[in-house]
Structures are given as structure tokens and as C-alpha cells.
Amino acid sequence: MLHGLPMDRDVTPFDPPSQITAVRATRPVSPMLFPDGHEGWLITGYDAVRQALADTRFSSRQDLGIIHVPFPTPGMPEQTEPVPQTPGLFISMDPPDHTRLRRKLTGAFTVRRMKALEEQIVEITERQLDALAELTPPVDLVKEFALPVPSLVICEILGVPYADRDTFQHNSSKFMERQVTLEDKMAAYMAMNTYLYELVAAKRAEPGDDLLSDLARDEDLSLEELTGMAFLLLLAGFETTANMLSLGTFALLEHPDQLAALRADPSLVPEAVEELLRYLAVADVFFRYAAEDIEFFGETIREGSMVVLSLLAGNHDPDRYDDADTLDVHRNARGHLAFGHGVHQCLGQQLARIEMRAGFEGLLRRFPSLRLAVPAREVRLRTDMNIYGVHALPVTWA
């Protein structure tokens, strides 16, 4: 039985921790001991993870019972009381509450609407590449490209002033840290919440031509719900994509044969994006709560148990993908779990795909000699954050 959830990528920066891989091979639905002594479950096999994500008996709510903290975190108790639901934060809700709020957004994130935005996203990406080209290397690709592009895009879509990016990026980063005191985490959350409440209130008073204004026109939504939805959209809109762009670039630079294949045939970029999503799965760990006793893959998961789903382990399951620990830009990686599955599958997945296609295609085209400016072992990994990636990626070019 695992004691706590292993987080260190001890094989490569891109593979699941070896302890998780070992558990998946022998017991893909496995008991796990939390730091407070509570026995929960870890799900690692592809089929089991996918089925759990779609099974409504595994609840996303945090207000049903005691939450057992899976990571030893300074300043946080090992177990806390049930967490009240946050208005608008539909990722932590079950149907029908989740359905009501998510339905408000489905029209904004259709494939057709995202395709209509593609030209604008490419323009934003190219402007950032122009700015990058003006710099003298070495530069930090996270700061100068991977973070600005999705931040600019989501600000444009939501109607968030880009001039405020330093504030919300700082607070979102602090909120996503694992090794941070509860006081600091809540201070970052409250700062973002206050900022977004004032923003959506202003848009309700004087709506503009943006997604938050469209939502603000809906009188069925309270200001508190609008704030929660804005928080989720803003955070999800740049954190995951920024880390996919930077970690994906790191992975390609560490796999020169795959990088060469992409440079030789840029038409491979869409499939390469799917493979990088599968291979990296930056939003790796999802949590569920057993709302009743559940018989699942030969195991009995008792009501009240915390269940941890490893999307990365599922994406690297050799029963689903041949040579699953190998990055292969020619692979048909569709069906991967990087965007989740079921009712909570990522609403902005088409937007993320467009940004990554534009980002990787443009970066490889504009910087054919791009390479790491430091040894790979010196690249600082985000093992301390809830979204995996790199804190900085020093790169250079001829």
C-alpha cells in the first residue's frame, strides 16, 4: 500500500513516479494511506480512471464529508471539516447544479466558435513570437512566451484587462502552490475573488463584447456565481495551456528525433499536440469522493472514501498505448485523458488545442535552432504545484 501520493518524477521529468507505475501494474485500483491515517484509494489504470471519471457515484463535491489532505502541507491540517460549496465553481459540483452552470457556457466554447477565434489566436501568438525574437538569448520561455500567449487569449475572450495580468498571475500561482500555508492560499484566493467580483459587477452594470459580459447579462446568475465562474475560467484558461506550452517544448527539446520529425513535417503538429497532451497530462491528479459504497474493478470502495485519480498514469498505461512511456509524434493518441472524461471533461479543450497548435508551430518555424540554455537537470520542475510543468525554461538560439 502506498503511504501518501508520490509526486517526484524520478524516472524522467515526463513519466509517472515509479511507485505509481509499479502500483498500476499490479493493482490499478489500489488502497492508499493518507497522511492523517485515513485509507483512501488511488486509481491508475486507463480503463479504471476513464470509468471513474464518468461514474456519478464518484462525487466532485467537497461539502459531502471530511476531506483528507493527500499531501503533507505546512500550515494545513491533515484533515478538515467539509468545505462549503463555492457559488459558480461548477468543477466542484455534481449534476444538476453542475449542469445548470456549465450549460451557460457550452455555447461559448463550441468547436465552431473556437475556429472563428483561431485567426485572432494566431495573431496573438505571432506578436509574442516577434517580441521574443527581439530579445537577446538566453531567455526564459515561460516568462516571454508560454505564459503571455494563453494569458492574452483568455483576457481577450473573457474581457479581463491584460494590464492586470501580474496581479492575477501572482495570486493564481500562490493559490496553486502545494507547499504554502492555508493563510497564504486563502489570501491569494480572496484577492482574486475580490478583483473578479468587482469586474463582473462592472460588466453587469455596463456589459461589453466579451464572455463575462454575456454571462453578466443572464439575470439567472448571481454576482457570486459569476465571480466563481470567472475564477474558474480565468485560472483554467491560462495555467494549463501555459504549462503545456513550456513543458511540451522541454519534452521536444529532450527528444531531438521527435523535434526533427516535426520540423521536417509541420503538418504533424495537430497529432503531436494530442501526443504531448497524453504524454504530459499537466493536470495530473483529480479527486473524487465516494458518495456510496461502490464495487469497482474488483474492489469495494466504501462510502466516504477519498479517491485519487492519476490521469498521467492512465495515459501511460501500456494496456492502452503501445510503448506508452515513449513520446511519438506519429502516434494516434486520441482517447487520452488529459482533458478528463464525463460531465467534467474540460470545457475549453478546443481553445487549448488551437493555442498549442499555433504556439508549437510558430515556435518551431521561427526558431529552428532553439535549444536549452542550461543542462536539462537544472530545469526546475513544478512538483510543488497543482498544475505540473516547469517554473522556468531557459532557452537560446543561434
N, C-alpha and C positions, 0 to 999 in steps of 0.2 A: 504494500500500500504506500502511495506517495504521501509524504508529510509536507503539506503545502504545495503550491504550484511552482514548478521550476520555470524560471524566466530567462536565464542566461543562455544565449545561443552558443553552446560550447563546441559545436562541430564546425559550422561556418556562420557568418552573420545572417544567413538566409534560411538555414534549416531549423526545424523544431529542436528544442532541447533534447538531448539524447535520452533523458529519463522518460520524457513523454513519448518518444518514438518507441522505446522499449515496452512501455505500458500498452501502446496501441497494438503492438504485435501479439501480445498475449491476452489482453483483456480490454477491448476498445470502449467498454463501459465499465469503469473501474472506480472502486471506492477511494476516497481521498480524505486525509485528515487535515482539517483547517487549523490555523494557529491556536484557536480557542479550545481545541479538543473535539469540536463537532465533526462528525463524519458526514461528508457530502459525497458528490460524485464528479468524476471527470470523464467526459466523452471525447474520444479522439478519432475513431474510425469514420471514414467518409459517409457511409450509409447511415450510421447512427447519428452523426452530427446533423446531417440533412433532415433526417426524420424528426429529430428532436426540435429543430427549428420550426418545423411545420406542425408540431403536435401542440394543440392548445392547452393540454394538461400541464405543459411546462410554461408557467406564467412569467411574464416580463415585469409584473408589478413588484414594487418594493415595499408595499404597505400591507402585505398579507401576513407577514411573520417576521421573526428576528433575522436580520441579515448578518451572516457570518463573514467577516472580512478575510479574503483569501490571501492577502499579502500582509506581512508584518510591517505596519506603517507607523512611524513615530507620531505620537500625539493622537492617534486614533484608537479607540477601544477595540478589543478583539471581537466584541460582539456589541451590537447596538440595538436599540428599540426599532420597531418598524418605522420606515421612513414615509412620511405623508406624501401622497402624490402631488407632483408639481403641475399646476394648470398648464395645459398646452404641450407638455413634454410627452408626446404620444409614444415615443420609443419605450417608455416605462409604463405603458398601459396595455390592457387586453381589450379585445372587442367586447362590447360595442363602443366604448369610449374611444379606443384607438381608431376604429373605423370612421367614426364621426369626424375626427380631426384630420386624419390622413386624407379623407375624401376631399377636403377643402383644397388640397394641394395637387391632386393627381392631374388635373387639367394643366397645371403649370409645368409639369415635368414629363409631358408626353414626348415620344420619340420625334414627332413632327415639330413640336415647339423647340426642342433641343437642336434639331437640324437647322431650324431657322436662325438659331443663335450661333451656329458654327462659324460663319464668316467673321462675326464680331470677336469670337474667342480666338480665332487665328490671328486677327489683327492685334489683339492684346498681347498674344504670345510673341508675335514678330517685333512689336515695340520693345518688349522686355529683352528679347534677343539683341536688338540694336543697342540697348543700354548696356547689356553685358559685354558686347563686342568693343565698347568704348573703354572698358576698364583694362587696367594693366594686371595680367595674371601674376601670381595665383590669386584666385578669388574663392569665396565661399558660395557654392552653387545654391545652397539652401537660401541664404540671405538675398542673393542677387537674381535668382530665377525661380526656384521651386516654390518658395513661399509667396512672392509677389503675384505670380500668374493666377493661381486659384483665388487669392485674396481679391485681386482686381475683378475677376469674373463674378464672384459671389456678391461683392459690393455692388456691382453694376446691376445684377439681377434683382437683388433684394432692395436696393435703394439705400444702402448704408454708405455714408460718406467715407471715401477711401482715406481721407485725411485723418480719420480716427483709427486707422489700422494699427498703429503702435499700441494704442490703449487696449483694443480688444484682442490683439495677438498676444500681448503680455499676459492679460488676465486669463485667456483661454489656455495658454501654456501652463500657467500656475495651477489652474483647475485640473489639468490633465496629468499633473505630476503624481506619482505614487508616493514617493518619499517626501511628503510635505505634511505639515501639521494640519489638523482639521480646521483650526482657526484661520490659517493662511488660505486653505482651499475655499472656505466659506466666504472669506473676504473677497477673493477673486470672483467667485460666483455672484456675490451681491453687487460688486462693481459692474459686472457685465449686465446683470439683471436690471439695475437702476438705469444704466445707459440705454438699454433696449426698450425699457418701459417708456422712457421719455421720447424715444424715437418713434415708437408705434403710436403713442398718444398724439404726437405732432402729425403723423400721417393720417390718423383718423380725423383730425381737425382739418387738415389740408392735404388730401391724397394726391399723389403724383402718378407717374407712369412707371411703376415698379411692382414687384411681387408683394412686398409688405403693404403697400397702399391697396392693392387688390384685396388682400386679406382684411385690412382695416375697414374696408367698405362693408364687410359682412357683419351685420349687427348681431348675428348669432354668436359671434366670438367676443368674449370679454377682453378687456385690456390685459388682464393677467394671462389669459390663454394666448393672446397674440404675442406677448412677451416670451412665454415658454416656447412657442413655435419658432419665433425669431432666433432665440438662443440655440435651438437645435439645428436650424437651417444654417446659421452662420458658422457654428462650430464644425458641423459635419461638412459644410461646403468648402472649407479650405484646409482643415487639419489632415484629413485622409489623403486628399489629392496631392497636397504639398509633400507629404511623406512618401507617397508612391513615386512622384517625380524624382525626388532626391535618392531614395533607396533603390529605385529602379535603375537610375543612372549608375549608381555604385555597383549594382549587380552586373550590368552590362560591361562596365569597365573591368570588372573582375572575371568576365567571361569573354575574352577577346575574340574567340571564334564566333560567338553569337553576335557580338557587336559588328564584326566584319560582314556577317551574313546580312544584317540589317542595312549596313551602309551600301552593300552591293545591290540590294533589292529593297528599296524603301516601301514597296507595296506590301511587304511583310509586317509593317508597323501595326496595323489593327490586330493581327493574330499575336504579335509579340506583346501587345498591351494585355491581352487576355492571359497569356502565359505568365507575364510578370505579376498580374493580379493573383493568379493561382499560386505562383511560386513564393510570393512575399506576404500576402494577406496581412497588411499592416494593422487592420482592426482584427486582431487575432482572437481575443478572448471575449466570449459572450457569457452572460449569467442568466440562469433561469431558476425558478422556484417551483418545486413540485406541489401543485395545488391539491393533489390527491395521491393515494398510493398508485404507482404506475409499474406495470410489468413491461420491461423494456429490454430487448436483446438478451433475454435470459436472466435479467437481474430484476430485483424488486426494489424500486426507489420509493421510499416512504414519504408520505405527505409531510411537508415542512422542510424537506432536504434542499440544500442549495446545490445546483447543478452547474458545472463549468463546462462550456463547450469550446474546444480548441479548433478554430477554423483552419489554422495553419496545418495542424496535424492531419485534419481531414483532407486538405488539399495535397498533402504529401503522402497520402495513403497508397501504397503500391497495389492494393486491390482495386483501386480506381484508375490510377495512371501508371503506365509503364515508366520505369526509371524516374519515379516521382520526385526524387531529390535532385534531378538534373534540370537545369534551365535549358529549354529547347524552344527557340522562337518559331520553329516549324510545327510545333505541337498543336493539335486541336484541343485547347484547354477549356472549351465551353462546358458549362455544367459545374464550374468551380464555385466555391463557397465564399469567395471574397466579399460579395455583396449580401451575404446571408441567404435566407430562403424563407418562404412562407409569407405571412402577413407583414412581417417586419423587414422584408427584403428592401435594400436601400432604394429610396425614392429617387435619389439623384444619380443613379448609376450611369444613365446615358450622358449626363453632363460630365461626369468624371471621365468617361471613355473619350469624349470629344477633347477634353483638356489634355489628357495624356497622349492621345494621338498627335495633337498639334505640338505638344511640348517635346516629345521624343523625336518626332520627325524633324522639327525645326532645329533642335539642339544638334542632332547628328549631321544635318545638312550644313549648318552654319559653322560648326566647329569640328571639322574632320579629324583634327589631331588632338581632340580632347582627351585628357588623361588625369589620373590622380596626381596631386602635388605633394602628397605625403604617402608613406607606406600604408597599405590597407589596414594594418593592425592599429594604426594611430587614429583611424576614423572612429569618432565617439558615437556609440550606438545608443538609441533611446530605450534601453531596457528599463529605465526608470519612469517611463511614460505609458499612459494607457493606449496611445497610438504609437506603434513601432516605427522606426526609421533611423535617421542619423541627425545628430544635433547640428553638425556642420559637415560639409563635403568640400574640402579644399581641392580645386582643380586648376589645371593650367592648359595651355595650348601653344602651338608654335606661332 
